Amino acid sequence: MSEEFDIGWSNRTSKDLEKIERYLKENASDLVAEKVIRALFNAVEPTRTQPERFPLEPKLKKYGNYRFIMIWNYRIIYEFTGNQIIVHRIVHGRQDRRKWLRSIK
């Protein structure tokens, strides 16, 4: 049996999810919002047993083992510390990359 790692969610990630959900409810539907939020959570699950499965985030390489998962237009940024996974941000592809990178460093 392979080792399983804990997944932690930063406070900033909680705010990101709330913002995504609110936007989708206002501009799509409750059903779409629920589907997207569930898919974002599910996309992180494979890191529990394969934390290095996804590629390194090129702009954060020098700061640690930061990786990203792409799902639709969303980028999930997480860090593998060696004993746990920490999800730092979930951002839309159109967001200013420099801004959200600063929030992680």
C-alpha positions, 0 to 999 in steps of 0.5 A: 500500500502506498503512503498517503499524505494529508491535504491542507487548504490555506485560508486564501484558498477558501476565499478563492473557492468562495469567490469562484462559487459566488461568481458562478452562481451569479453568472451561470447557475447553482448547479454549475457552481456546485459542479465546478467546486466539486471538480476542483476538490476532486482534482486535488485528491490524486496528490494524496498518493502521488504528490509529485504527479503534476508539473512544477509551477515554473515561476515558483521553482526557486521557492519550493516544491510548488506544483499546479493542476489545470482543470478547465480554466482554473489553476490549482497551486499546491506545495508538497513539503515532503510530508503534506500537501498544501493547496495555496491558491485556485485562480482563473487563467485570466487573473494577473499571474504576477498578483497571485504569485506574490500572494504565495511567495 
